[in-house]
Amino acid sequence: MEINKWLEEVSKQAERVNTISEDYYDKYDIKQGLRNSDGTGVVVGFTKIGSVHGYKYVNGEKTPMEGKLFYRNLEIEDLVENISELGFENTIYLLLFGELPSEDEINNFNEVLDNYRKLPPQFTENMILKSPSNDVMNKLQRSILALYSHDEDPDTLEIDKILLQSIKLIARFPTIISYGYQAKAHYFDDQSLYLHNPKKGIGTAKNILHMIRADNSYTKLEADTLDLLLVLHAEHGGGNNSAFTTHVVSSSGTDTYSAVGAAVGSLKGAKHGGANLRVRKMIKNIQQNIDDYTDEAQLKDYLMKILKKEVFDKEGLIYGMGHAVYTKSDPRAVILKEKAAELAKEKGRMNEFNLYSNIERLTKEIFKELRGDTNICANVDLYSGFVYDLLNIPKELYTPLFATARVASWCAHRIEQLVSDEKVIRPAYKSLKNEPKDS
């Protein structure tokens, strides 16, 4: 039998026998996506690492509020305001050790990171260049698992050794994604291949720009902006999909490389880490289909059509607007919008910035008109893809940069799981074998 014809037949059967009616979720009060009926997450554990707040309860009612994001006990606004140099390195230290470092501590910590930024001998040649991938996230995940073989005690569950494994991974992520992208660009896109060694003393953000650009050059504003992006993406509570994945996989007693690799696999999913790419596609669609995107009436009319599933991808979503937790505002978006305006002005692209800003404002108007709902806010993804574009960062690196920002959080959540909860996470699934078969 011809394989494609056979697959077409059996795939229909596989889909049919594995489809579960929505009615069962209501009948047995099963929380789809571990979400309560009001959209809040089902509480499954504790964390000290970070917290996200977008609503409060008043007299038992879920009430919208301005968004708040905490890294440990610090609000994100205070964190951003209180650190100027090596902001991301300060954030890593905060997530791992629970407090901001002193000047001596951050200098020592950055020196430790610098010592591990280079990849092991022959790793670049054998793991990255000889087996390039068209997807940098795929290459990142494979590289993490390959680093297991370069560790003398990879399966250790001793916290000091796990901490060293974590620091090495945090230090090497920028190098892996930079080289992974260069290999992809060369072998798949027929571009020139150039590999720059990471430099000591300049921090993560500058090293990334140094390694992905042919001429190694960047402005202070560019470096500061990327540093801010890394800080804003570094942590988002224990319930986001990749952090929860880290908790689940770590609870089994597996190694650090497997746990972090699983988190990367989670983030690779379009529903988690790829949102800013969908925003960019939507923006390009708007620019191509509106005569004058600076005309607010035309823009509002087109946004209406997007919501009504008449244009673009016909999903009825304005990407970059709305969030699972935040209601009135996403503090990351508020902070990033200001920096985006500054960078857009320097690059002479204020018309594009105004397009994003108008989408944010007009979407709120549309939701109020159509649904009587004003509690929709821009999320960080509305502006992050635009900022990456302003930095001339290839779209293939958007999600890998998200992973680079988030790996310290994954490592912190892994340590928290191992020291605080010895039980393997093992929820239950309700069997439907005794239910009548669907027609």
Summary of the structure (lengths in Angstrom):
residues: 439
radius of gyration: 22.9
end to end distance: 28.7
largest distance: 69.4
contacts: 1340
relative contact order: 0.14
helix: 58%
strand: 6%
